[in-house]
Amino acid sequence: MKTIVIVAAALLLSACGDVDQSMTGTKVSRGDDPAYKGAHNQYMAKGWEAGNKDAWNKQIRERGQLQNEYVKTNR
């Protein structure tokens, strides 16, 4: 019985260690830059220029069409 109480207490107290995920935390490194400004790393799509909003919109449309089931089945 004592073991069950200790395990239950440990499980209940483990929730107290939750890390603050709000934007008002002390270690906030998220910027408010628009998504089309780019990340400037190796994961950027080929043919996309960072900072160009029109190129960003075109890339998003193309990615969406690659996931469109109607386009896939009507070929």
C-alpha angles and dihedrals in degrees: 000000000000090000092053091052092050093049091047091049091049091051093048093048094047089074090063091072094070113141119233108253099176124118089244094064122120095247101050112154099162116117128212093226117133116257093246091065088081139220100253096221140111093275096070116115117256114258096024120121115211114238096023108117094192092052089048092053091047091051092049091050091050092049090049092052090052088059095043108114093199090060091046095051098042098059 
